Amino acid sequence: MSQIGALSLLPASSTLAENVSANVVEEKNHFVAGPYLQNIGTDEITIMWITHKNCFSWVEYGAGTYTSKREFGYTNGLIEANNRVNKIILTGLKPGTEHKYKIVSTEILGYKGSKVEFGETISSPMYGFKTPAENEDEFKLVIFNDIHDRPQIIPQLLYRHGYTGNKRDYDFVVFNGDCFDWVTSETQMVDHLIKPAVDIFAAEMPFILTQGNHECRGNFSREIPNYYAYPDDKYYYAFTRGPVRFVVLDSGEDKADDSVEYGGLSAFDRYREIQKKWLEKEIESPDFKKAPFRIVLIHISPYHSGDWHGTLHCREVFGPLLNKAKIDLQISGHTHRYATHDADATHNYPIVIGGGPLEGQRTLIKLHATQKELNLKMIRDDGEVVGKYTIPKKART
C-alpha cells in the first residue's frame, strides 16, 4: 500500500506520526543493571543499581536472615529521588557477618507543586554478602586487565579459572583498567562490564574498577564516577583488607596533555603531581606502616611499559616514592604482554603485568593473601601458569 493510501485510512484529525506513537507500548520500569557491590569494609558497603525510569529507591537489609532495616541516599537533607543510578551506603554493619539485602525502587511519575506522584514499585530477589572480619587472616582476589570491550572475557576466565569445584575462589574482583576502548554510553558500561559482573558475582561480592588510559577517552568518560563508588570520589586511594594495605594509583593517559587527540582537555601531568603529594602522606600513615603487606594497583606500570610520556611521568613522580615505601608487589596491565619482573636496580619490588584481550594473551591474576605470605599466580586463558610469586612477610623497620 502506498503512503498516500495508508494516510487515507486514518481519521481526519490524525497524522501518521500520531498514529504510530499511539501504538507504541511504553516500556515498563525495570532494573537495567544490578545490584552490584562496591567499597566493602568491615562495617560498611555501597550497593548500586540502575533503573529504567526515574525512581525513589532504597535497600532493605539485615544481619542473618532478617531484613528489618532500610536505607536510602540523601544529600543536604534531601532524600535521593527522581534518579536512575543509585548509590546507597550501608554503615554500622557487624564485621565478619553474613548480611541479606534486596533493592526496591518506586517510579516517580512527576510533581504537581510540592506533591509527588508515585508509580509502580519493583524489587529484587534477596541477595547476601559477608563483611570482612576486623582481623581477617586471609582473603583471595582475582584481577582482570585490558578487556577492551570484550565482555565475554569475564565469564570465560572466571568460569575456567576462578572456581574450586563449584565454589568461587575469590572474595573480590579488580578490573585493573582499560575495560573499554572509548567510553561512549551507559549501555556500553552496563553491557560490557556491570552486567557480566552481576551475572556471575557482583550482587554478592564487590569489584573495583581502576582507571586505565582508555577510560579517559570518549564522550561519556567523565560520567564514570556516577556508575561506580570510589572513596572520596577519587580514582586514587588506599584501603586495608586483611593483612594487605592496597594503594590504588591512577596512571592517567599514556600520551602528553598537548596531544592533538585530546583537544586541549587533559591535565594528567598536574593530576599525577597531585597524586604524588597524596602518596607521600599515605606511605607515612599508620595504616600503611603497620600493614604486613603493601600492594600497589596501577594500570600503567612506571617500569617495563615502554617510553610513552605517561609511563615516564609515572616513573618520575611515583617511582622514588614506591621504592622508599618498600612495597611488596605492584600489579599492572596496559602493555598487552603478560610478564613478571623481579626487583632490580630501578625498582626494589616485583612487578606483575597482565596480558591483553586477544585469545592466547588473556590472563587472570589470582592472589591469595595470608598473615604469613602472598601467593600470586597469573594464569593464561588456556590454563598455563605464566607467572607466579610467593612473597613472605618481611620484618618492618
C-alpha positions, 0 to 999 in steps of 0.5 A, a space after each residue: 500500500 502506498 503512503 498516500 493510501 495508508 494516510 487515507 485510512 486514518 481519521 481526519 484529525 490524525 497524522 501518521 506520526 500520531 498514529 504510530 506513537 499511539 501504538 507504541 507500548 511504553 516500556 515498563 520500569 525495570 532494573 537495567 543493571 544490578 545490584 552490584 557491590 562496591 567499597 566493602 569494609 568491615 562495617 560498611 558497603 555501597 550497593 548500586 543499581 540502575 533503573 529504567 525510569 526515574 525512581 525513589 529507591 532504597 535497600 532493605 537489609 539485615 544481619 542473618 536472615 532478617 531484613 528489618 532495616 532500610 536505607 536510602 541516599 540523601 544529600 543536604 537533607 534531601 532524600 535521593 529521588 527522581 534518579 536512575 543510578 543509585 548509590 546507597 551506603 550501608 554503615 554500622 554493619 557487624 564485621 565478619 557477618 553474613 548480611 541479606 539485602 534486596 533493592 526496591 525502587 518506586 517510579 516517580 511519575 512527576 510533581 504537581 507543586 510540592 506533591 509527588 506522584 508515585 508509580 509502580 514499585 519493583 524489587 529484587 530477589 534477596 541477595 547476601 554478602 559477608 563483611 570482612 572480619 576486623 582481623 581477617 587472616 586471609 582473603 583471595 582476589 582475582 584481577 582482570 586487565 585490558 578487556 577492551 570491550 570484550 565482555 565475554 572475557 569475564 565469564 570465560 576466565 572466571 568460569 575456567 579459572 576462578 572456581 574450586 569445584 563449584 565454589 568461587 575462589 575469590 572474595 573480590 574482583 579488580 578490573 585493573 583498567 582499560 575495560 573499554 576502548 572509548 567510553 561512549 554510553 551507559 549501555 556500553 558500561 552496563 553491557 560490557 562490564 556491570 552486567 557480566 559482573 552481576 551475572 556471575 558475582 557482583 550482587 554478592 561480592 564487590 569489584 573495583 574498577 581502576 582507571 586505565 588510559 582508555 577510560 579517559 577517552 570518549 564522550 561519556 568518560 567523565 560520567 564514570 564516577 556516577 556508575 561506580 563508588 570510589 572513596 572520596 570520589 577519587 580514582 586514587 586511594 588506599 584501603 586495608 583488607 586483611 593483612 594487605 594495605 592496597 594503594 590504588 594509583 591512577 596512571 592517567 593517559 599514556 600520551 602528553 596533555 598537548 596531544 592533538 587527540 585530546 583537544 586541549 582537555 587533559 591535565 594528567 601531568 598536574 593530576 599525577 603531581 597531585 597524586 604524588 603529594 597524596 602518596 607521600 602522606 599515605 606511605 607515612 600513615 599508620 595504616 600503611 606502616 603497620 600493614 604486613 603487606 603493601 600492594 600497589 594497583 596501577 594500570 600503567 606500570 612506571 617500569 617495563 611499559 615502554 617510553 610513552 610520556 605517561 609511563 615516564 611521568 609515572 616513573 618520575 613522580 611515583 617511582 622514588 616514592 614506591 621504592 622508599 615505601 618498600 612495597 611488596 608487589 605492584 600489579 599492572 596491565 596496559 602493555 598487552 604482554 603478560 610478564 613478571 619482573 623481579 626487583 632490580 636496580 630501578 625498582 626494589 619490588 616485583 612487578 606483575 603485568 597482565 596480558 591483553 584481550 586477544 585469545 592466547 594473551 588473556 590472563 587472570 591474576 589470582 592472589 591469595 593473601 595470608 598473615 604469613 605470605 602472598 601467593 600470586 599466580 597469573 594464569 593464561 586463558 588456556 590454563 598455563 601458569 605464566 607467572 607466579 610469586 610467593 612473597 613472605 612477610 618481611 620484618 618492618 623497620 
